[in-house]
Amino acid sequence: MYKHPDKNLVPLCVAVTAVVLSLAATPQHRDSDPQQSEPTTDSYIVQASSATEAARLVRVAGGEVTHHLDIIRAVAALLEPVELARLEQFDSSLRIWADAGVSATARPPRGGGSTDDSTSGGKGGGRKGAVETLVQAFDPSAATATPGTAWVTNVAADAVHAGGVDGYGVTIAFLDTGAAPLPGLLNNSTSLRMLATYDATRDQMLLATLDLSGHGTHVSAVAVSSVRNGDGSATSIAPEADLVEVIAFDEQGQGRYADAIRGIQWIVANQERYNIRVLNCSFSATPRSYYWDDPLNQAVMEAWRAGIVVVASAGNRGPDPMTVGVPGNVPYVITVGAMTDSYTPYDATDDRLASFSSTGPTFEGFVKPEVVAPGGHVEALMPASTFLALEYTEFSDVNDRFTMSGTSQATGLVSGIVALMLQQSPWLTPDQVKHRLMATARPAVDGDKLAYSVFQQGAGLVDAYRAVFGAFADPAASANRGLDVELDLYGGQHFRGRANQSPNGSFYLEGLKGDGYTWSDGYAGTVGYLWADGYLWADGLLWSDGLLWSDGLLWSDGLLWSDGLLWSDALSSTVAINKWVPQE
């Protein structure tokens, strides 16, 4: 019987830690002798040659199918231990993962409190928020906004808007906690642009959008809010873009792996109906297996294969190396780290990498993140009635705005830039979008040297204007050279990057030399640097390519998954995931 090496894979949105939750359920049509304790029923993801076959085997074993996850040829099912044992004997090709609890809620520490990896309690459990009536007519100039959105200018998105590109006609799907029914999200300047809300936790469409948590609203607003500042400038990156919201987490950010995968499945199935070109994944969890083995990563790879540009957060577990999480460790997608302006938005000389931003390489040797974007003290829409705003009022203001730091916010910003790129050049493939975004990024430099390695900043700070309007020597150039998502998903062949580790612990890139391609320090401190144009990357971003995984390309012992690949099968182990970070 083949089992996935870790049965406790747990994804999470930006900002907390969580303990794996037991998904107990009362079994139906089973012995309920009050003198005996009920058998434990847990949720599992079962993958076979098809979802239909997986469902058949689960039912033969006596289990209950709860989710059909055709996108990864799997189902989610409730199984008692005896049923799990029976299922394991049916087919040696089955893969079985525990469908562990996930969390997507950012909980700020009170008074600069602890940011350790523990789940804290909170007020508001079970509180329900009323869904407001959809507002069809909206005048963005009549809304109230504060000037705390200098990051729009810092990535040159305002210059793109001045050029007539604002995201119109491009749809971004947000896999998150939903979005509150605020006019700035429901409408752009001319019409209703909230195209659909799908609740993946209940497998149903909603007639009205909602977000009891607040996190999904905040990330969406960074990307697409149509609220304007007093001078008429935008408070988001793609203010005219369309959006769909896919809810995979509840009020307190809790959810399940199966729901997140079902959400991606819905997005892929409806991409043509709603013209979904971008998928925003502002969540991250510690990798527990190779990138191609993780079931959530498989769904993300299917979305990329379907032509959807996936933008994922690197995670908030920096500054140590090899901390990029799932699904940001997927080599195909655009993974985003965070930088900060150090509270001087109009002085670029003290801009720096955020200390919490997760860094690469991945365990398979890929350089991550690809780019960084503003992620420190980001101000965006969040109603005062949501869980986060009520729980931590010190980060909220009277204008339904909230301030939060994290790679989740940086990811929403980059998703907005991708929407601008696709409005201007709708023929671009995901690989071409990734190439242009990286090729036009501005790395932090210290004189004529890189201030941070590629493992920390990737290609550098995104530049929306150059990514949208830049003149490219080869307009058809693509990233992910040497990779093949079809082979990865169906051909049994997988890939590794060029990163390796020296006996002294430093990381380097095979075939490349020079400052920025070697790294041993965890963080460069609080010194600021300029993010400059014109840095010549070796061989057109050669370090972003992939190599076929084979015995001849194994790493040194410093980076190999030796015994680390054989994780515990225990279902009750605690999983450390992303945490809230202090504002930077």
Buried (B, 14 or more C-beta within 10 A) or exposed (E): EEEBBBBBBBBBBBBBBBBBBBBEBEBEEEEEEEEEEBEEBBBBBBBBEEBEBBBBBBEEBBBBBBBBBBBBBBBBBBBBEEBBEBBBEBBEEBBBBBBBBBBBBBBBBEEEEEBEBEBBEBEBEEEEBEBBEBEEEBEBEEBBBEEBBBBBBBBBBBBBBEEEBBBBBBBBBBBBBBBBBBBBBBBBBEEBBBBBBBBBBEBEEBEEBBBBBBBBBBBBBBBBBBBBBEEEBBBBBBBBBBBBBBBBBBBBBBBBBBBBBBBBBBBBEBBEEBBBBBBBBBBBBBBBBBBBBBBBBBBBBBBBBBEBBBBBBBBBBBBEBBBBBBBBBBBBBBBBBBBBBBEEBEEBEBBBBBBBBBBBBBBBBBBBBBBBBBBBBBBBBBBBBBBBBBBBEEBBBEBBBBBBBBBBBBBBBBBBBBBBBBBBBEEBBBBBBBBBBBBBBBBBBBEEEBBBBBBBBBBBBBBBBBBBBEEBEEEEBBBBBBBBBEBBBEEEEBBBBBBBBEEEEBBBBBEBEEEBBBBEEEBBEEEBBBBBEEBEBBEBBBBBBBBBBEEEEEBEEEBEEEEEBEBEEEBEBBBBBBBBBBBB
